[in-house]
Amino acid sequence: MNGKAFLLAASDYDGTLCRDRKVSDEDLAAIADWRGAGHRFGIATGRDLGMMRHETERWHIPCDFLVCCCGAVLYDQAGRELRRIDIDDALIPRLLRQPMAAASFHFEMSRHGQTFLYLQSERSRFPALGVPYVPIGHSEALALTGLQLISFCFATAAESAAFADRVMTEFAGGLRAHQNDVNVDVTDGRVDKAEGLLALCRLLGWPEPLVIGDSENDLSMLRRFQGFAVATAPEAVRRQAAAVYTSVGAMLRQRMAA
């Protein structure tokens, strides 16, 4: 960049970069122009590496990094693991046996970029997503170790919020619940998207990022980095954003023009 420092941008995926189940050509063009100008772009998501690669390959999204599992696992451009924080193995059976967890449609469990799925209800939409996963039974779910993320899905946002509150109370410090509408992602208690992005920047010597998101699990990074929201985000998220953009591409183009 002829001696100029590059800018770093990180976008949430579901509901932010991927809206209405697609990534727009306009956003992809803006990302290409952003990187062509010498800046760097990546995604901060609740998805694990396998699920995220399915999306980046499907839509041909160029990424210089991935912050996966709500910040628990960091990857470079080549998909090499830079850092990982595992859930305490002893807490996994206790979490899955939590009475409110019985209402979840499934247990989606991530280990080293691979997804394991225990279905509790035919109402789960996960199998229809087309992403790779390993089907498991209840006893196998209870026995899994070395996990970075466990995701739950409920019928209503009120149920997911109540479950998230229960996890934060019962497992205070040991686990963290990240709510996103009807979904709840659970990680080690030290983890969130802001912490993951900060760790990535420290490891690689990069500047702090511009960030953009749309949901509750993006609030940590929006607050820490004075980040932005997309216009389709709930009002509670938009209120905490430094600015609101119609799309990720609109944010990138405005920053390049500044």
Secondary structure, DSSP 4 states (H G I P E B T S, - for coil): -TTPPPPEEEE-TBTTTBBTTB--HHHHHHHHHHHHTT-EEEEE-SS-HHHHHHHHHHHT---SEEEEGGGTEEEETT--EEEE-PPPTTHHHHHHTSGGGGGSSEEEEEETTEEEEEE--TT--GGGG----EE--HHHHHH--S-SEEEEE-SSHHHHHHHHHHHHHHTTTTEEEEEETTEEEEEETT--HHHHHHHHHHHHTPPPPEEEE-SGGGHHHHHHTT-EEETTS-HHHHTTSS-EESSHHHHHHHHHH-
